[in-house]
Amino acid sequence: MTDTPDRFSEATQTTTVRGKEAPDLDLGVATIRRVVKTLPIKPGVYRMLDAAGDVLYVGKARALRQRVSNYTQVAQLSRRLLRMVAQTRAMEIVTTNSESEALLLEAQLIKRYRPPYNVLLRDDKSFPFILLREDHDFPRISKHRGARAAKGQYYGPFASAGAVNATLNALQKVFLLRSCTDSFFANRDRPCLLYQIKRCSAPCVGRIDGVGYAELAADAKGFLSGRTHEAQKKLAGAMQVAAEAMDFERAAVLRDRLKALTYIQGSQAINADGVTTDADVIAMATDGGAVCVQLFFIRGGQNWGHRSFFPSHTDGVDEAEVLQSFIAQLYEDLPPPKELLLDRTLPEADLLADALSERAGRRVSVRHAQRGPARRLVEQAQRNAEEAIQRRRAETTTQAKLLRELAELFDLDAPPARIEIYDNSHIQGTNALGAMVVAGPEGFQKGQYRKFNMDGPEITPGDDFAMMKSMLNRRFVRLDREDPDRESGTWPDLCLIDGGKGQVAAVMAALEDLGVADVAIVGVAKGPDRNAGRETFHLPSGREITLPPNAPVLFFLQRLRDEAHRFAIGAHRAKRSKSITQSLLDDVPGIGPARKKALLMHFGTSRSVKGATLQDLENAPGISRLMALAIWQHFHPNG
């Protein structure tokens, strides 16, 4: 495909409707018609852009000219597409070698730009795997997320961290493989606790030799690859032999390992018998505009968990298009299995199979499961999707009720669509960090969370008031710069501040300086002795509110406050851990690992380097006169 997209644009024009600027449909159509004249009859991907250059929609086409020209047939467009065309002021085109390549590129661009008119996979967190590393004489088994760069065998994906942790826990009992780091392994002189509780064979201190450990690792690989009965048969046979030899202690150990193996197989809520290949089972349910996609992971005949997804921007989109877009985005980062079992026939199933096969480097089948064990699994997935929609609807109803009560409690004009909760964390002023979490009608929006480093010269270490003021000032300065018209939905309706009157006064002073007067601010102060349930809520007017300990809206507010506190503490700990490993020498230009080591070996600490005289630096081994001068000037800029 081409590396640089072609860009076509029209001068921005608007018409005025009821005192506001509104997109001009005629101008949008004219922009698209101008683009169509230059388009080839080739496969490719197109992006529609608004007047600010933001991506409105990403689409793929077998023949770009025919596909894009459809947007000029205004009478045939849905209301959703009419709105999109009316906002279009430019287009970017990328041609590809095939339609399957266009489908892959489309999914990639959707995940990158998250356009408002595309179906979006909202939960795009990475899935966990089990990694059996093979870059050591004694392979290590562990949970893994992210890029698969380490040498070893990856088994997964698992639907959740809970699913992979439960499997890992049982695997350690069965196969006794180590889970410790290589450095921990190399420095042991006696077995650790895992050996004592029979979850490791202690190869670190020679309690098992390389041949025996390799046999355990091979058995684990076989089990994770689907050969579960072989491992079960082998353990049962060994237990029988030990019992006949009257080695009852060993027989008891083997019995416990066999029980752990049976637990793994019996704890699977979804019976995958009859599905012998690696497969993902995908079913979709809709109810009143809500869409849920249920995904089962089947690997080697075993169920490795399931997850519910609720794609967004699905209003007015055909169900088949929703499901295909979901699948294409799902496997953008996730390796596709050999087979996808769906609850329906997709019009472009062959194209989707070709695209996934191209990505996987092997054949991937996409089919509607209509008979046998596959159909039973798909029907179970569909029931799970329907039940998930009902649970979500019930949760949304409860959430909506709580938001209405919140609006009434704090005299808001309407239930808040976006709540931002602020907290900060530090230890005696060091590694200070502020945190913002976001909640709305559908719960916490973790993709909107933000962290703020609190190390500016205007902040006295440990001054909570100044930290909160600085954090809110930075937040709203950026909001005003990025969305001055408040059209993107990123302006909060309510800000909850961890603190009392002082924090609220500091925040109000910051907002007053910025000219922001229409955002509700509420301080959440902990109760006496920091007791949960006795919080006081401080309003800018000086009014204080307390709630009965069993009030549902109080529990809701506590949950918001606790999430901000959790996020702030976690971010602070990460920053503190990083600072421990940092050195004053890291910021000195021209100091690499070798010179850094030489300086530390000579002076002992980085602080001693900072306090050294120019003559002392010149006498250090491996440090030239010019380098010594550069180091001294770095630490004494005014000297």
N, C-alpha and C positions, 0 to 999 in steps of 0.2 A: 504494500500500500504506500501511498505517498506520505512523505514525512511532514510536509508543511501544508496545512489546509488552505484552500482558496477561500477568500472572504469577500462577501458581497454585502453592500450596505446602502441605505438611503438616508438622506438627511432627516433628522428627527423632527416630526411635526406632531402637534396635538390639537385636539378640539376641546372646548370647554363645555362641561356638562354640570349644571347646578353649582357653578362656582369652583369646580375642581377640574384639574387636568385629567382627561381620559384618553386612552389609546384610540387611534384612528384606524378602523378596520380597513378602509380603502387604502391607506398608506401601507398597512401590513401586506395586503394582497398585491399591491404594486411592487413592493420589495421582493416578494416571492416570484412574481412573474418575471421580473428582471433577472433573477437568478436562474430560472428555468431555461431561459434562452441560451444560456452558456453551459448547461449541464450535459454530460455525456450519457449515453445509454449503457451505463456500466454499474456494477454493484458498488456500494459505498455507504458512508455514514454522513448524515447531515446534522448540524446543530443550529437551532433557532436562537437568536440573541435579542435581548431587549435593547432599549435606548442606552442603558448604562453598560452594555456589553456582557451582562450576565446571561448564562445559558438558561433558556426556557424549556427546551426539549431536545432530546437526542433520539434520532431514529435511524434505522437501517433500511436499505432498499436493494432489491435485485437489479432494478434499472432506475437510477437516480432521477432521470428526467420525468418518467411517468409517475413515480411516487411523489415527488415534490409538487408536481403540477396539480395533484389532487387537492392541495390546500387552497388552490385558487377557485375551486368550485364551492363557493360560499353556501349555496342552497343545500348542499349535501353534507355540510359539517355539523357536528354536534355543538351544543353550547360551550362545552369545554374547549373544543378545538377553535371555535370562533374567538373565544377570549385569548387563546394563545396566538392566533394569527394577528389579532388586533394589536398585540404587544410586540410583534416581531418587527425589528428594525434592521436586522442583518442576519446573514447565514454564513456558516463555515462548512465546507465540503471536503471530505476525505474519500478518495476512491480506493477500492480494495481489489484484490485479485479474485475473490469469490464472495458469494453471499454468506457462507459460513464464517469467513474471516470478518465480514462486516458485522455479523451477529456478535462475535467475540469482542470486537472493538466497541460496539454499542454498549455492551454490558460494562466494559472497562470505563468508558466515559460517564455512564450513568452513576457508577459508584464514586467517580472522582468529583463530578460537578453537582450531583444530587438535584437535578432540575425539578421545578415545581409541577411540570406536566407529565413527568414519567412516573410509572409505578416504581416505588422504592422499597427495597428490602431494608426495613428499619433496624433490625437486630443484626448488624454485620460484624459482631465480635468474632474473633478467631475461635476455632474449635480446638479442644485439647486432643493430643495424641499420647500414646504410650511409646516411649523410645527405648529400644534396647541397643545401647551404644556398643560399637565393635572396634573402638580405637584403643582398647586396653586388653591385657591378657585375661582379665576377669570382667566380662561385660556388666555394665551397670544398667538397671531398669529405673525409669523415672517418667514423670509427666512432662509433656513438652507442648509449648505453644509457639507460634510464630514461624519464621523461616526455617526450613528443614536443611540446615547447613551441616550439622554434625554427622559424622560417619556412623551409620547404624541402620537398624530396621525400625520403621515407623508403623504403628498399628493404630488404626482409627479411621475416621474421626469418632470421638465420643460426643454425645449430645451436650454434656455439661461436665463441669469440674467434679461434681458429686459422683457422676457415673464412672469417671476415670479413677477417682480416688478409691471408690469401693472396689473396683476391679484390681487396682494395684495392691491394695491391702490384702485381698484374697490371694493374689498371685505370689506375694511374698511368703505367705504361709505355705503355699503349695510347692514352689520351686526354690525358695530360699536364696534368691538372688540379691546381691547387694544394691542398696539405693544411695550410698554415701558418695560424696565427691572424691575425685582422685587424690586431692591433697589430704583429705581426712583419712582415706584408705592407706596412703603411704606413711602416715605418721602414727599408726596404731601399734601398740605393743601388747594389747590384750583385747579380747572381744568386747564389743559394745553391747548395749542393752538389747538391741534387736536379735543378737545371737541368743541371749538369755531367754527371750520370750519366743524363740524358735521361729523367727522371721528372716533369718539370714544364716548362711552356712559359714560365715567368718573366714573367707579366703584371705583377709588381710593379715591374719596371724597363723595361716597354714592349717586351719582346722579341716580344710578340704584341699585336695591338690588340683592342678589345672585340668586334668582329664575328667575328674569327677564334676568339677564346676562346669566344664564345657558340655557335659552330658545334661546337667540341669538347664543350662541355657538353651540347648537344642530342644529339650522337652517343652520349655516355655515358648519357643518359636513355633513349635508344632501346635501347641494349644491355641496360641493367638492367631495362627493361620487357619484354624477351623478343625484341626485334627484332635478334637477334644476326647474322643473315645479312646484313642491310643494312650494318652496320658493317664486316663482313668484306669484302663486295663493294666498298664504298667505298674501303677501304684498298688492296685488291688493284688496283683501277682506278687509284688515284693512284700506286702503285708502278710500274705499267706505263707510265703517262705519263712519269714521271720517268726511267725507264730508256730510253724511246724518245728523250727529249730529251737523253740522255747525261749527265743529272744524277745520277751514280751515288752521290754522297754522300747526297742526299735519298732516293734509291731504297733505300739500305741502311738508313736510319733508318726508313722506312716498312715495310721487310721485318721489322725487329726488332719494330715495333709489331704487325705482323700475326702474328708468332710468339707474342707475348705473348697476343694475343686467342685464338689457337688453343690455347694452354696452358690458359686458363680453361675452354674447352669440353672439352678432352681430359682434364683432371685430375679431372673429376667421376666418382667411382666408381660412381655410380648413373645409368644411362641413362634420362632422362625423356622420350625421344622418344615422340610420340603423345599426351602429356598437354599440351594447349595452354593450359589455364587454370591459374590459381594454385590449388594443391591441397596439402593435407597428407595424407600416407599414414600410416595408423596401424594397427598390427597388434600382437596380444598373444600371448604364449606363457606357459604355466605348467608347472612341473615340481616335484613334491614339495612343494607349498605355496608355492613362490617364483613371483612374477609379474613379468614384464618387458613393458613397452610400448615398442615401437620407433616412432620418429617420423621421417619423411622430409619435408623442406621442399622443395617444387617451386614455383618462381616463374618465370613466363614461359618455361616449358619447360626451365628449368635447375635442377639440383640444388644447393641451398644448404646441404647438410649434413644429418646425421642424428644422433640422440641416443637413448640408451637410458634409460628411467625404470624405477624399481623402487618402485611404490606400497607403502605400509605399511598395516597393519591390514586385510589382505585375508583373513585366516583365516575360513572359514565364510561368505564373501560370494560370491554368484553372480557368474560371470565377466562377464556382461553389465552388472551393476550396477557392478562394478569399472571397466570400460572407460568407461561413461557418466559416472561420478563423476570419473574422470581427465580426460576431455575437458572437462567443465564447469569444472573447476578450472584446467585449462591455459589456457583462453581467458578467464579472469577478468581477466588483465592483457595478454594477447597478442591482437592483432587477428586474427580468424578469416579464413581465405582464402575464396575463392568455393566451394570444394568440399572435403569431407572424404571420403577413400576408405578404407573400413574393411575388415577381413578377415572381418567377420561382420555379420549383421543385428541391430540393437539393437531391442528391443521398443518403446522410446520414441524411435526415430530422428526421427520427425516433430516431436515435442515439442522434442527437442534442436535440430533445425534451426530451428524457430520462435524458440527462445531465442537462438541464435547470430545469427540474422538481425536480431532486435531489437537486439542489442548492436552489430552491425556497421553497422546502418542500410541494409542491402541484403540481397538473398537469398543465403543460405548453404545449400548442398545437403549432406546427410549420407547417404551410400549405401554399400551393400555392393558392392565392385568384383568382378564375376563374369566379365568377359570383356575381351579386348583388352589394350592396353598398361597399363591401370589394374590389371587382375588380375595382370599380370606384376610390377608394382611392389609390390603388396600381398604377393605370394608372397615377393618378395625381402625385404621388411620383416619378414615372419614368420620367415624363415630367420635374419635378423640377430637377432631377438628370442630365438630358440632358442639361438643361439650365445652371445649375451650372458649368458643364464642359466647356461650351462655354464661360461663364464669366471668368472662371479661365484661359482658353487659351488666352483670350484677355488680361487679367491682366499680364500673364506670358510674352506675346509678348511685352507689354509695359515695363515690368521690364527688359527684355533682352535688349531692346533698350537703356534704361537708363544706364544699366551696361556697354554697349559698349561705350556710351558717357563718362561715368566715366573713363573708361580705356584710352580713347583718351585724356581726360582733364588732367589726372595725369601721362601720359606716361607709362601706365602699359603694360606688354607684351600681356595680354589677359583680357577679362572681368572678374572681380573678382568673384570667386565662393563662397568665404566667406569673409565678411566684419565684423570686430570687432570695436565697437565704445566705447570709454572710457570716463568716467566723474567721478567727485568726488563731495561730498557734506559734509558740516560741518557748524557749527555756531561758529565763532571765534576759530576754531580749536577743538571744543568739538564734541564728537560722530562722528568723521571723518570716512567716509566710501567711498570706491571706487566702481564703478559699470561698468560692461561690458555687452553690448548687442550685439547680432549677427544677421546679415542679409545675405541673399543670393538670388539666382534667384527666389525662391518661397516666398520671404518676410522674416519677422522676425521669428527667430527660438527661441522661448521663452524658450524651454527646455534647451538651451545652455547658458542662461544668468548666470552671476556670480556676487557675491558681495565680496568685500575685506575689512576687518577691518583694518583701518589705525591707529593703536595705538602702533606701535613699537617704541623702543627707538631711532631709527635712523631718526625719523620724528619729526621735530619741529612743534608743533601745529599751524595750519594755513598756513604751507608751501606747496602751491599747487604744486610747482615744485617737491619737494621731494616725495609728495604723488603719483604723476603721475609716477615718476621714479620707486618707490617701487612697484606700482601696475603692471607695465609692466615687471619688473624684476621677480616678483613672477609668473606672467602668463607664461612667456617664459621658466623659469626654469622648471616649471611643464610640459609644452609641450615637452621640450627636454627629460625629464625623461620618460614620458608616451608614446611618439611617436617620437623617434629619427629619424626614417626613413621617417617620414611624409607620411605615407600611410593611415591614418585613416580619412583624410579630415578635421582635427581639426586645422590645421595650417592656419592662415589668409593670404589672398592675399593682403589685405589692412587694415590698422589700422587708424581709425579717432580719433584724440585726441581733447578733448574740451580744447582749449587754443591756444596761439600764439607761437611766436618764443621760448620763455623760456621753455614752456612745451615740444615742439618738441626737443629742444636741450637736455633736461633732459632724454627724452625717448631714443634718439639716443645714449646717453652715456651709458644707461643701456644695450641696445642691443649690443653695441660695446663690452662691457665687457663680454657678453655672446657669442660673436662670431656669432651673427645673423645679416646678412647683406643683405638678399634678401627679406625682408618684407617691403612693401611700407608704409611710415608713412606720414600722412597729419594732420596738425593742423587746427582746425576750430575756428577762432576768431570772436567774435561778432562784429557787425558793430558799428559805432559811436552811442553813446546813447543807445547801445544795441539793435539797430533796426534790426529786421529780414529783410532779403533781401539785406543787405549791408555787409554780412560776407566776411572776407578775409581768404583765404586758404593758409597756410604756408607749403612749402616743405622743406625738410632737406637741399637742396642746397641753401636756402635763397630766392628762387623764391616765389613771392606772386601772387595769382590769385584772381581776383574778377569776378563775373558773372553778366550779366544783370538781373534786378529784376524779370523779367518774364521768365527766363530760366527754362525749366522743370527739368534739372539736378540739379539746385539750390534748387528747391522745394524738390527733392528727398533727397539731402544732409541735408536739414533742417529737414526733417522727421526723418532721421537717428539720427541726433544730438538731436532732441526733445525727441525721444524715450529713448535715454540714459539718458537724463536729468530727464525725468519722473521716470525712474526706480531708478536712484540714489536718487532723492528726497524722493520717497516712502520708500526706504530702510533706508535712514537716519532718517526719521520720526519714523519708527518702532523702530529703535535702540534707538532714543531719548526717546520715550515713555517707553521703557523697562527700560532704565537707571533711569527714574524718580522714578519708583517703587522699584529699587534696593537699598540695604543698604550696608554700609561698613562691617556690621556684617555678611552678607551672606557668605563671604568667610572664616570666622573663623571656623576652625575645632571644632566640638563638640557643636556648638551653634545651637540649634533647635529653633522652634517657641516660646516655653515657656521661655527659657533663654533669647532669643532676646527681648521678651516683657518685662521681668523683668529688663533687662539692660536699655531699653529705658524709662521705667517708672521711674527708679532711676536717670539716667543721663540726660534724656530729648532728646538728639540727639545721632546719631551714631558717630558724630565727637567728642562729649564730651567723649564718651567711648574711642575713639582712643587716646585722649589727657590725659586720666586719669592716675594717678600713680598706681603702683601695690597695694599700701595700699588702695586706693580708690576702686579699683576693688574687693579687698577682703571684703570690707565692704558692697558691693552690696548684696541685698537679693537673696538667691538661688545660689550664686556663691561660690564654694569652693576655697580653697587656690590654688590647682592644676589647676583648671579651670581659676582662675584669672591670674596665671602665664602663661598659654597657650595663653590667650587673649593678655596679655601685650607683650609677645614675638612675637606674630603674627604682631603687629603693630610696634614693635621695634626690628627687626631681628638683628640689629647690636648693640643693647644696652646691 
